[in-house]
């Protein structure tokens, strides 16, 4: 019988902060003209927080949320291990979810497809202030590259 990690108050709070950060990132992308294709795309090889499209660029985004800067900039937590997992998930997404340079998405329950020409990997950092509730967003475009993308 395997072991199971129990949710503690601390991990539940961390999940709530992370989900809130992803919600903010999705709204930020939409306000800046991106079409959100998928959220929390998961394959057996890894996970991608947000997949979006803008001007023919298919964007794979890792979202990192911090409630303060005690632990430094959020992008520092996107280490080589995380990049490697994300790279495998990106390859899976391209292999299984796209066809002939087109990516499907759903709007109002209707399936559409859009063409993409290239890909990019971004990081969105969300900083939320616990004292006043203000949120600031830093969007690092092309934050890291993968060969053969």
Steps between C-alpha positions, in 0.01 A plus 500: 500500500640840400532804717285803455596856576243662724386854432608725779375852563828630358473299176132593460590868538783458246259334253246779551767765436624312192151462354429867563825589324409287200157668486675839496741383229214376279318834535824688429560298182141550379521876564818507292347329196592136562257217431522251785510151352550286811559532870685245715578277202639178639667205337680206652821697450418835657262793529450839335313767694363693201507447124399806300525644151570848369596611148589146391719428802401206718607598851567256784496684831621405845332705774676566829322679781664660804328668788818697570862526390653323802598209278620712209360533151246237401673404175795360700273206593485396132812289532650251253284216636179703450614607152572140407153385613339791320700425184367144493145626556543752217613224265200292606265792441644561152486130418153419630304827494609670176467396139644657185606815685154552649391490862141440612323708761146530627287807536138488613520120465590524131828356368719735297853467366768763453824478309831560675842562344734475795513430871631681806543426870416779744490549873239714670582611852210601723575695816214546744524720803347343808467838667299687235400229249670676209634282220787572264583295193831452322483328160836361386458418132731238352630429850667179390541304181481138403680360202275373221202712603 
